Amino acid sequence: MKAVISDILGHGNEKAMLPGQLEAQAAALSAKHGGLLFTRAEVDAFKHIAQEAGVKFDEGALKTVDV
């Protein structure tokens, strides 16, 4: 399997992405930081939805990480 993947990603395809690669990288980052990661836009959307629903949303309780 390793040889096949090396062959696929070689010969000018070094920047190609394998199926599921983005998902695997996101899962690894989530595990590294101890939870799901959200963009600023996603947090803002959560905040907006919470306001519309009348639910308290404490943005300050969220941990910030740089990736």
N, C-alpha and C positions, 0 to 999 in steps of 0.2 A: 504494500500500500504506500509506504513512504517513497519507494522508487517511482511509482506511478505519479504521485503528487509532485515529486521533484521534477519529473519529466514534463508534466503539464505546466508547471510554473517556470520552466526554463525556456531557453531558445526564444527570447524576446517577449515572453509572457510573465516576466517577473512581477509586474504590477497587477496581474489578473487576480480576481477574487474567487474563491471557491464557494460553492453553495453552503449557506449557513455560517460563513465566516464572520459577518457582522454580528449575527446573533451570539455566536460563541465569544466574540470579543466583548460584547455588552454583558454577557453573563459573567465573564471573568472580572470585569470592572465592578459589577454589582457585588460579587463575592469579596473582592479586595476591600471594598468600602463598606461592607456590612449591610447592604440593602439596595433597593432599586434606586436608580439614578434618573433624575428628571432634568430637563432643560429649564432655563428661566421662563421660556414661553409656556411650558407645561405647568409650572408652578403658578404662573399668572392665570392660566385657564382654570386650574383647580380653585384658586382664590375667587375668581369670578363666579364659578358654578356654586361654590359654597355661599357666597353672598346672595345669589339668586334664590337659593334654597333656604336661606336663613340659618345656615349652619356655621358655627364658629370655626375658623381656619387660622391656626396659629403658625404663620409662616416662619416666625422666629424659632420654632421648635425643630425646624429642619436643619440638618447638617449640610454645610457647603463644602464641596470638593472641587478641585481643578483637575481636569483630565486632558 
